[in-house]
Amino acid sequence: MRILTTSLLFSAACFAAGTMGTLKTEVNPTSAGVFIDGKYVGPAGRFMASQTYDVAPGEHEIKLIEPRYQDLVKKVTIEAGKKTTLKETMTALPKPKPPYAMMRTENADHLAAVYVNDHYMGHVDEFSNPSQKLLLPPGTYEVKIVPRDGQNPVTKTVTLEADKTTIVR
């Protein structure tokens, strides 16, 4: 906890002093989750246009995760006051075969990370309405929804049945 507090204070001090750098992502697919030094910061598509991630100067590990693609890990060096653009195209995995169970998610933070059995699957808004569902093989899973601020995560064990939709809130 002390390391996290120190890190947050350092980041805040860098930002206040104008010494932060920024990271912009141009990633295909845009639904890939962006993790900076292991911390989920949001979906790649959110940071393609004018929005960027504020990042402390130095070398950082950027991990891109999208369950239908191979994970991608890159080291980037962020310079104070400069924008670094990460351009990547992820490699698709083979499509799974039916039968499928369907899961929807709901949370006040629409960009909260959704994990199934500790594997990042996407963000809440990707699976939040009847036309957007996460397809999984039938079975029992631990589902975790973690808001971007890390506060009040929700963890539930759910049993998904073929051709049925389960909502996790």
Contacts in CASP RR format, 6 or more apart in sequence:
PFRMAT RR
TARGET T0000
AUTHOR 0000-0000-0000
METHOD contacts of the structure
MODEL  1
MRILTTSLLFSAACFAAGTMGTLKTEVNPTSAGVFIDGKYVGPAGRFMAS
QTYDVAPGEHEIKLIEPRYQDLVKKVTIEAGKKTTLKETMTALPKPKPPY
AMMRTENADHLAAVYVNDHYMGHVDEFSNPSQKLLLPPGTYEVKIVPRDG
QNPVTKTVTLEADKTTIVR
10 56 0 8 1.000
11 20 0 8 1.000
11 54 0 8 1.000
11 56 0 8 1.000
14 20 0 8 1.000
14 56 0 8 1.000
14 57 0 8 1.000
14 80 0 8 1.000
15 54 0 8 1.000
18 80 0 8 1.000
18 81 0 8 1.000
19 57 0 8 1.000
19 80 0 8 1.000
19 81 0 8 1.000
20 54 0 8 1.000
20 55 0 8 1.000
20 56 0 8 1.000
20 57 0 8 1.000
20 80 0 8 1.000
20 81 0 8 1.000
21 54 0 8 1.000
21 55 0 8 1.000
21 56 0 8 1.000
21 57 0 8 1.000
21 78 0 8 1.000
21 79 0 8 1.000
21 80 0 8 1.000
21 81 0 8 1.000
21 82 0 8 1.000
21 83 0 8 1.000
21 84 0 8 1.000
22 52 0 8 1.000
22 53 0 8 1.000
22 54 0 8 1.000
22 55 0 8 1.000
22 78 0 8 1.000
22 81 0 8 1.000
22 82 0 8 1.000
22 83 0 8 1.000
22 84 0 8 1.000
23 36 0 8 1.000
23 47 0 8 1.000
23 52 0 8 1.000
23 53 0 8 1.000
23 55 0 8 1.000
23 60 0 8 1.000
23 62 0 8 1.000
23 76 0 8 1.000
23 78 0 8 1.000
23 83 0 8 1.000
23 84 0 8 1.000
23 85 0 8 1.000
23 86 0 8 1.000
24 47 0 8 1.000
24 48 0 8 1.000
24 51 0 8 1.000
24 52 0 8 1.000
24 53 0 8 1.000
24 83 0 8 1.000
24 84 0 8 1.000
24 85 0 8 1.000
24 86 0 8 1.000
25 34 0 8 1.000
25 44 0 8 1.000
25 45 0 8 1.000
25 47 0 8 1.000
25 48 0 8 1.000
25 53 0 8 1.000
25 85 0 8 1.000
25 86 0 8 1.000
25 88 0 8 1.000
26 48 0 8 1.000
26 85 0 8 1.000
26 86 0 8 1.000
26 87 0 8 1.000
26 88 0 8 1.000
27 34 0 8 1.000
27 44 0 8 1.000
27 45 0 8 1.000
27 48 0 8 1.000
27 64 0 8 1.000
27 86 0 8 1.000
27 87 0 8 1.000
27 88 0 8 1.000
27 89 0 8 1.000
27 90 0 8 1.000
28 88 0 8 1.000
28 89 0 8 1.000
28 90 0 8 1.000
29 44 0 8 1.000
29 66 0 8 1.000
29 68 0 8 1.000
29 69 0 8 1.000
29 90 0 8 1.000
30 43 0 8 1.000
30 44 0 8 1.000
30 45 0 8 1.000
30 48 0 8 1.000
31 43 0 8 1.000
31 44 0 8 1.000
31 45 0 8 1.000
31 66 0 8 1.000
31 122 0 8 1.000
31 126 0 8 1.000
32 43 0 8 1.000
32 44 0 8 1.000
32 45 0 8 1.000
32 64 0 8 1.000
32 65 0 8 1.000
32 66 0 8 1.000
32 69 0 8 1.000
32 72 0 8 1.000
32 90 0 8 1.000
33 40 0 8 1.000
33 42 0 8 1.000
33 43 0 8 1.000
33 44 0 8 1.000
33 64 0 8 1.000
33 65 0 8 1.000
33 66 0 8 1.000
33 113 0 8 1.000
33 120 0 8 1.000
33 122 0 8 1.000
33 123 0 8 1.000
34 40 0 8 1.000
34 41 0 8 1.000
34 42 0 8 1.000
34 43 0 8 1.000
34 44 0 8 1.000
34 47 0 8 1.000
34 53 0 8 1.000
34 62 0 8 1.000
34 63 0 8 1.000
34 64 0 8 1.000
35 41 0 8 1.000
35 62 0 8 1.000
35 63 0 8 1.000
35 64 0 8 1.000
35 65 0 8 1.000
35 120 0 8 1.000
36 53 0 8 1.000
36 55 0 8 1.000
36 60 0 8 1.000
36 61 0 8 1.000
36 62 0 8 1.000
37 60 0 8 1.000
37 61 0 8 1.000
38 61 0 8 1.000
38 63 0 8 1.000
40 113 0 8 1.000
40 120 0 8 1.000
40 146 0 8 1.000
40 148 0 8 1.000
41 53 0 8 1.000
41 148 0 8 1.000
42 111 0 8 1.000
42 113 0 8 1.000
42 123 0 8 1.000
42 148 0 8 1.000
43 111 0 8 1.000
43 122 0 8 1.000
43 123 0 8 1.000
43 126 0 8 1.000
44 64 0 8 1.000
46 111 0 8 1.000
47 53 0 8 1.000
52 83 0 8 1.000
55 78 0 8 1.000
56 78 0 8 1.000
57 78 0 8 1.000
57 79 0 8 1.000
57 80 0 8 1.000
58 77 0 8 1.000
58 78 0 8 1.000
58 79 0 8 1.000
59 75 0 8 1.000
59 76 0 8 1.000
59 77 0 8 1.000
59 78 0 8 1.000
60 75 0 8 1.000
60 76 0 8 1.000
60 77 0 8 1.000
60 78 0 8 1.000
61 73 0 8 1.000
61 74 0 8 1.000
61 75 0 8 1.000
62 73 0 8 1.000
62 74 0 8 1.000
62 75 0 8 1.000
62 76 0 8 1.000
62 86 0 8 1.000
63 71 0 8 1.000
63 72 0 8 1.000
63 73 0 8 1.000
64 71 0 8 1.000
64 72 0 8 1.000
64 73 0 8 1.000
64 74 0 8 1.000
64 88 0 8 1.000
64 90 0 8 1.000
65 71 0 8 1.000
65 120 0 8 1.000
65 122 0 8 1.000
66 90 0 8 1.000
66 122 0 8 1.000
67 119 0 8 1.000
67 120 0 8 1.000
67 121 0 8 1.000
67 122 0 8 1.000
68 92 0 8 1.000
68 93 0 8 1.000
68 95 0 8 1.000
69 90 0 8 1.000
69 91 0 8 1.000
69 92 0 8 1.000
69 93 0 8 1.000
70 90 0 8 1.000
70 91 0 8 1.000
70 93 0 8 1.000
72 88 0 8 1.000
72 90 0 8 1.000
74 86 0 8 1.000
74 88 0 8 1.000
76 84 0 8 1.000
76 86 0 8 1.000
77 84 0 8 1.000
78 84 0 8 1.000
96 135 0 8 1.000
96 137 0 8 1.000
99 137 0 8 1.000
99 138 0 8 1.000
99 162 0 8 1.000
99 163 0 8 1.000
100 135 0 8 1.000
100 136 0 8 1.000
100 137 0 8 1.000
100 138 0 8 1.000
100 162 0 8 1.000
100 163 0 8 1.000
101 135 0 8 1.000
101 136 0 8 1.000
101 137 0 8 1.000
101 138 0 8 1.000
101 139 0 8 1.000
101 160 0 8 1.000
101 161 0 8 1.000
101 162 0 8 1.000
101 163 0 8 1.000
101 164 0 8 1.000
101 166 0 8 1.000
102 133 0 8 1.000
102 134 0 8 1.000
102 135 0 8 1.000
102 136 0 8 1.000
102 160 0 8 1.000
102 163 0 8 1.000
102 164 0 8 1.000
102 165 0 8 1.000
102 166 0 8 1.000
103 116 0 8 1.000
103 127 0 8 1.000
103 133 0 8 1.000
103 134 0 8 1.000
103 136 0 8 1.000
103 143 0 8 1.000
103 158 0 8 1.000
103 160 0 8 1.000
103 165 0 8 1.000
103 166 0 8 1.000
103 167 0 8 1.000
103 168 0 8 1.000
104 127 0 8 1.000
104 128 0 8 1.000
104 129 0 8 1.000
104 130 0 8 1.000
104 132 0 8 1.000
104 133 0 8 1.000
104 134 0 8 1.000
104 165 0 8 1.000
104 166 0 8 1.000
104 167 0 8 1.000
104 168 0 8 1.000
105 114 0 8 1.000
105 124 0 8 1.000
105 127 0 8 1.000
105 128 0 8 1.000
105 134 0 8 1.000
105 143 0 8 1.000
105 145 0 8 1.000
105 167 0 8 1.000
105 168 0 8 1.000
105 169 0 8 1.000
106 124 0 8 1.000
106 128 0 8 1.000
106 167 0 8 1.000
106 168 0 8 1.000
106 169 0 8 1.000
107 124 0 8 1.000
107 145 0 8 1.000
107 147 0 8 1.000
107 154 0 8 1.000
107 169 0 8 1.000
108 147 0 8 1.000
109 124 0 8 1.000
109 147 0 8 1.000
109 148 0 8 1.000
109 149 0 8 1.000
110 123 0 8 1.000
110 124 0 8 1.000
110 125 0 8 1.000
110 128 0 8 1.000
111 123 0 8 1.000
111 124 0 8 1.000
111 125 0 8 1.000
111 148 0 8 1.000
112 123 0 8 1.000
112 124 0 8 1.000
112 145 0 8 1.000
112 146 0 8 1.000
112 147 0 8 1.000
112 148 0 8 1.000
113 120 0 8 1.000
113 122 0 8 1.000
113 123 0 8 1.000
113 145 0 8 1.000
113 146 0 8 1.000
113 148 0 8 1.000
114 120 0 8 1.000
114 121 0 8 1.000
114 122 0 8 1.000
114 123 0 8 1.000
114 124 0 8 1.000
114 126 0 8 1.000
114 127 0 8 1.000
114 134 0 8 1.000
114 143 0 8 1.000
114 144 0 8 1.000
114 145 0 8 1.000
115 121 0 8 1.000
115 143 0 8 1.000
115 144 0 8 1.000
115 145 0 8 1.000
115 146 0 8 1.000
116 134 0 8 1.000
116 136 0 8 1.000
116 141 0 8 1.000
116 142 0 8 1.000
116 143 0 8 1.000
117 141 0 8 1.000
117 142 0 8 1.000
118 142 0 8 1.000
118 144 0 8 1.000
121 127 0 8 1.000
121 134 0 8 1.000
124 145 0 8 1.000
125 132 0 8 1.000
126 132 0 8 1.000
126 134 0 8 1.000
127 133 0 8 1.000
127 134 0 8 1.000
130 165 0 8 1.000
133 165 0 8 1.000
136 160 0 8 1.000
138 160 0 8 1.000
138 161 0 8 1.000
138 162 0 8 1.000
139 159 0 8 1.000
139 160 0 8 1.000
139 161 0 8 1.000
140 157 0 8 1.000
140 158 0 8 1.000
140 159 0 8 1.000
140 160 0 8 1.000
141 157 0 8 1.000
141 158 0 8 1.000
141 159 0 8 1.000
141 160 0 8 1.000
142 155 0 8 1.000
142 156 0 8 1.000
142 157 0 8 1.000
143 155 0 8 1.000
143 156 0 8 1.000
143 157 0 8 1.000
143 158 0 8 1.000
143 168 0 8 1.000
144 153 0 8 1.000
144 154 0 8 1.000
144 155 0 8 1.000
145 153 0 8 1.000
145 154 0 8 1.000
145 155 0 8 1.000
145 168 0 8 1.000
146 153 0 8 1.000
147 153 0 8 1.000
154 168 0 8 1.000
154 169 0 8 1.000
156 168 0 8 1.000
158 166 0 8 1.000
158 168 0 8 1.000
159 166 0 8 1.000
160 166 0 8 1.000
END
